[in-house]
Amino acid sequence: MLRPPLPLTLALVAVVAATAVWAHATPARTGMSSDDLQLTLSSGPPSSGQIIVETETRFTFSTTSGPKQLAAQLDEDLPPGTRLEVQVLSGAMSAGRRVLTRRSTSLAFHLPATEAGELRLRYRLVYDIHTPPGHYARNVTFTLLDQ
Amino acid sequence: MKNIISKALVVLALGGVSAFAADNASQQLNFQVQPFVNITLADASLNLIISSIPLGGQGEATASSSYALVNNKLDQKITASLDSAMPTATTLSLTAGAPAGATAAGAVTLSATAVDVASNVDRVNESGISLAYTFNATEAAATDPFVRTVTYTVLAM
């Protein structure tokens, strides 16, 4: 019987062991991205005291483990008299229209494990006379969390 | 053989180090709030008719209306002016209410020169703010009817 030399046997065992360890240590992969890194919401001068501006955006996501939930939060408070709402329109079970603040807010549930998921969201910005005139920018961070 | 095995181990090691995508994404929202002011009058026209003038005195007619103001700017005032002077022996005065938090000027005589009727007007969305006109004429005034247009202007103090 032809037996491989001892160093080759050890090398083969090491390869198999390394492969097994690598496969076991790989965590579930999750990713999100959007084509719209910046959105601009604009409207003309109002005739009434409240302005409502809406726009839609799209995110793609992939996750090897599900279900996931989608949460979002602002980087800083909005100016006085201003409210920013977001609603998931498709791609997951929507929690309805939710007001965004600096605290994390759940927007949707039961995001499935998928290689190519898509979420459609609608922003709704509401401001009134108490919002000082000016230009504003806020960052919204969306996060996939284990459900 | 040893070299082939060593290279295989290296390849596997590199393959195990994959770049995992982030589980979050960010968007920057940009929005602009434009300064705006909108004053509207409840009545497009009013009639002030003096039917009698006492001897040696003056006749008087009054009319009431209101205005609405939507404003998101600070430190504004409201002025009123006529498109032309009042005829001889007649005067038109106005007592305008002020929006919440603002200061009313009280009764003012209207002319072709703008006069302040309210000051310290800040961000407000209010309607039904009173306007009270008083038209006076002496026996020297002509009896022909005439028209005057009152213009209200909101501007910075």
Interface residues (C-beta under 8 A of the other chain):
Chain A: P7 L8 A11 L12 A14 V15 A18 T19 W22 A25 T26 P27 R29 T30 G31 M32 S33 S34 D36 L37 Q38 L39 T40 L41 S42 G44 P45 P46 S47 S48 G49 I51 V53 T57 F59 S62 T63 P79 T82 L84 Y123 L125 Y127 D128 I129 H130 T131 P132 P133 G134 H135 Y136 A137 R138 N139 V140 T141 F142 T143 L144 L145
Chain B: M1 K2 I5 S6 A8 L9 L12 A13 G15 G16 S18 F20 A21 A22 D23 N24 A25 S26 Q27 Q28 L29 N30 F31 Q32 V33 Q34 P35 F36 N38 V70 N71 N72 K73 R123 V124 N125
